[in-house]
Amino acid sequence: MQPEPAITAELFADQLFFYFDDPVGEVAITVTDSFGQVVSAATCNSDFEPMVVLSVPTDAGFYRIDLEGAFLKGYGEYSRN
């Protein structure tokens, strides 16, 4: 079993930063709101781009982050008041 890769996410105002401490190849990142609408998305190759910035809404609500690649599948959530 392989250890989970180290990925950090930070939210600042209308920007969501992802830091890939462990390269995992190409990754698709999707942010959806509580209605299931995609509000932001990006694809990157973490082998060459260790950091990705997405513009995200500042509207109040709950948001889900999905990360998917050949060697990675995960999700996270955040909310705004």
C-alpha positions as CSV (number, residue, x, y, z in Angstrom):
1,M,0.0,0.0,0.0
2,Q,1.3,3.4,-1.0
3,P,1.2,6.3,1.5
4,E,-1.1,9.1,0.7
5,P,0.5,12.1,-1.1
6,A,1.0,15.3,0.8
7,I,-1.3,18.0,-0.7
8,T,-2.1,21.2,1.1
9,A,-5.0,23.6,0.3
10,E,-5.4,27.2,1.5
11,L,-8.3,29.6,0.9
12,F,-7.6,33.3,0.7
13,A,-10.5,35.6,-0.3
14,D,-11.4,34.4,-3.8
15,Q,-8.4,32.2,-4.4
16,L,-7.9,28.6,-3.5
17,F,-4.3,27.5,-3.5
18,F,-3.1,23.8,-3.8
19,Y,0.4,22.8,-3.0
20,F,1.5,19.3,-4.2
21,D,4.4,18.4,-1.8
22,D,4.4,14.9,-3.5
23,P,4.2,14.9,-7.3
24,V,1.3,12.7,-8.4
25,G,1.3,13.4,-12.2
26,E,-1.7,15.0,-13.9
27,V,-4.6,16.0,-11.6
28,A,-8.0,17.4,-12.3
29,I,-9.4,19.7,-9.6
30,T,-13.1,20.6,-9.5
31,V,-14.9,22.8,-7.0
32,T,-18.7,22.5,-6.9
33,D,-21.3,24.4,-4.9
34,S,-24.1,22.9,-2.7
35,F,-26.3,22.8,-5.8
36,G,-23.8,20.6,-7.7
37,Q,-22.7,23.3,-10.1
38,V,-19.0,23.5,-11.0
39,V,-17.8,26.9,-9.9
40,S,-14.1,26.4,-10.7
41,A,-11.9,23.8,-12.3
42,A,-8.3,23.2,-13.4
43,T,-6.0,20.5,-14.7
44,C,-2.3,20.4,-13.9
45,N,0.7,18.2,-14.0
46,S,1.9,18.2,-10.4
47,D,5.3,16.8,-11.6
48,F,6.0,20.2,-13.2
49,E,3.5,22.5,-11.4
50,P,3.8,22.0,-7.6
51,M,1.3,24.8,-7.0
52,V,-2.1,25.6,-8.6
53,V,-4.4,28.6,-7.9
54,L,-8.1,28.6,-8.6
55,S,-10.5,31.5,-8.5
56,V,-13.5,30.6,-6.4
57,P,-16.7,32.4,-5.5
58,T,-16.9,34.4,-2.3
59,D,-20.7,33.7,-1.9
60,A,-21.8,32.1,1.4
61,G,-22.4,28.4,1.2
62,F,-20.8,24.9,1.2
63,Y,-18.3,23.8,-1.4
64,R,-16.8,20.5,-2.3
65,I,-13.3,20.0,-3.9
66,D,-12.6,16.9,-5.9
67,L,-9.1,15.9,-7.0
68,E,-8.6,13.0,-9.4
69,G,-5.7,11.6,-11.3
70,A,-4.1,8.3,-12.3
71,F,-2.5,8.0,-8.9
72,L,-4.9,10.1,-6.8
73,K,-8.5,10.4,-5.9
74,G,-9.7,12.5,-3.0
75,Y,-12.0,15.3,-1.9
76,G,-12.3,18.1,0.6
77,E,-15.0,20.5,1.7
78,Y,-15.1,24.1,2.9
79,S,-17.8,26.6,3.8
80,R,-18.2,30.4,3.7
81,N,-20.4,32.4,6.1
